[in-house]
Amino acid sequence: MGKPERARRCRHGVRLRAVGERGEAGAGRWSGPCRQAGADTVPDAGMVERRELVEGLRALARFLEADPRLPVGQAARVELSYFPEGCDGRQEDEVLRLAQRMGTPAGWEGALFVAEKRFGQVAYRVVSIPRAVGERERPTGW
């Protein structure tokens, strides 16, 4: 029998927060290495995929502009969401970093830590899904 498999660990520190400090920049202090094992991850898009996505969004806009008779509901929304990888602390830090870059606040939407930039009914969102929430909400069979 070989050695037991070690859990993968991210290089992010564990953030300890006091009650009421949830999601505030700089609210926590760091304590040791992160104990959350890594999960399967989806890599960030490369420049080719990013360009194709932007071109697709522009094509959709041109398509809708070209035929005003195509219906669009009053409540129609287009949201592009980015989900940072890593432990909870790493994800929250990435949401805070990108919120600052977008010039928008970050905050909690229920159990999710989110920053978004809106352009009317279109939005770019950065969403942190805490590990406990992701495990609880994961469909059976994954």
Number of C-alpha atoms within 10 A of each C-alpha: 3 4 5 6 6 7 10 12 15 17 14 19 17 20 18 14 15 10 6 8 12 15 19 14 12 10 13 16 11 13 11 10 13 20 15 18 12 13 12 6 10 9 8 12 10 9 9 8 11 12 12 12 14 11 12 12 13 12 12 12 11 11 12 14 11 10 9 9 8 10 8 10 7 7 6 8 11 13 13 11 14 14 17 21 20 23 25 21 20 20 22 29 18 20 27 23 15 18 20 13 9 13 12 14 14 22 19 13 10 7 12 15 21 24 27 22 16 12 9 8 11 13 15 16 19 24 23 27 20 17 15 10 11 13 10 8 9 9 8 5 4 4
